[in-house]
Amino acid sequence: MNISSIVVQTLPKYLDEVVQNLKDCEVCDYHMHDEKGRIIITIEGEAVSEELEKLRVIEAIPHVITADMQMSYSEDELDAHMEVIANGDAVPKMLNDDSIPASAIRYNGDLKKKEDLTTFAKNFDKTKR
C-alpha cells in the first residue's frame, strides 16, 4: 500500500469549487486548504501506477493549476529498509576487528566539517564493513 500527500494549487476565486470537487471525486482524502488556494489531500494505491491514475483524475478537475506529490510512503519500501536494518550489524565490522589499528579508522561523523558532502558519501559507501 502506498500513501502520498499532494498539494493542489488553484486560484482563490475557485477555491470552494475545487475543494468541493476534490471531496466529491472519491480518489482522494481532503485535509485542509488556505486562502491562497493551496489544498492538501492524500491518495492511496496498491502501486505507484494506481496513485498516478488518481493524480491524473485530480489534475483534470476544472481550475486545478497544479497537483504535485510532496511526500510518499510505501509499505514495501519501508519493509525492505527495515529488513536491511534488522539483518545488518549495528556496529561496523571494522570496529570489531582487532587486527585494524585504531589510527586506520577514519571518523566520518561530523558532517558540518566536510568540505564536499558528495565525496564523503562516495567514500563512506566504499568503506568495508
BELLINRA-V867799 format. One record per residue. N is the residue number from 0. PHI is phi as a letter, one per 30 degrees, with the letter a starting at -180 (999 if undefined). PSI is psi in whole degrees, 0 to 359 (NA if undefined). Layout:
# BELLINRA-V867799
[[N,PHI,PSI] [N,PHI,PSI]]
This chain:
# BELLINRA-V867799
[[0,999,132] [1,c,142] [2,b,130] [3,b,143] [4,c,145] [5,b,136] [6,c,120] [7,c,137] [8,c,133] [9,b,172] [10,d,144] [11,e,326] [12,d,341] [13,c,5] [14,e,308] [15,d,319] [16,d,314] [17,d,317] [18,e,315] [19,d,319] [20,d,322] [21,d,318] [22,d,327] [23,d,344] [24,d,343] [25,i,10] [26,c,356] [27,b,169] [28,c,124] [29,d,141] [30,b,312] [31,a,169] [32,a,167] [33,b,175] [34,d,348] [35,d,354] [36,j,12] [37,c,131] [38,b,134] [39,c,126] [40,b,167] [41,b,152] [42,b,156] [43,b,152] [44,a,155] [45,d,334] [46,b,168] [47,e,323] [48,e,321] [49,d,320] [50,d,319] [51,d,323] [52,d,318] [53,d,323] [54,d,321] [55,d,322] [56,d,315] [57,d,317] [58,d,334] [59,d,354] [60,d,134] [61,e,138] [62,i,7] [63,d,120] [64,d,309] [65,b,156] [66,b,106] [67,c,131] [68,d,134] [69,c,314] [70,b,148] [71,b,142] [72,b,131] [73,b,120] [74,e,317] [75,d,317] [76,d,317] [77,d,317] [78,d,320] [79,d,318] [80,d,320] [81,d,324] [82,d,318] [83,d,315] [84,d,315] [85,d,326] [86,c,355] [87,c,166] [88,d,134] [89,d,328] [90,c,127] [91,e,141] [92,e,324] [93,d,334] [94,d,343] [95,c,2] [96,c,106] [97,d,347] [98,d,349] [99,c,121] [100,d,146] [101,e,328] [102,d,343] [103,d,353] [104,c,121] [105,c,125] [106,d,126] [107,b,26] [108,d,339] [109,c,94] [110,d,338] [111,d,333] [112,c,1] [113,d,129] [114,d,325] [115,b,102] [116,d,327] [117,d,315] [118,d,318] [119,e,313] [120,d,319] [121,d,316] [122,d,321] [123,d,319] [124,d,333] [125,d,349] [126,d,129] [127,d,134] [128,b,NA]]
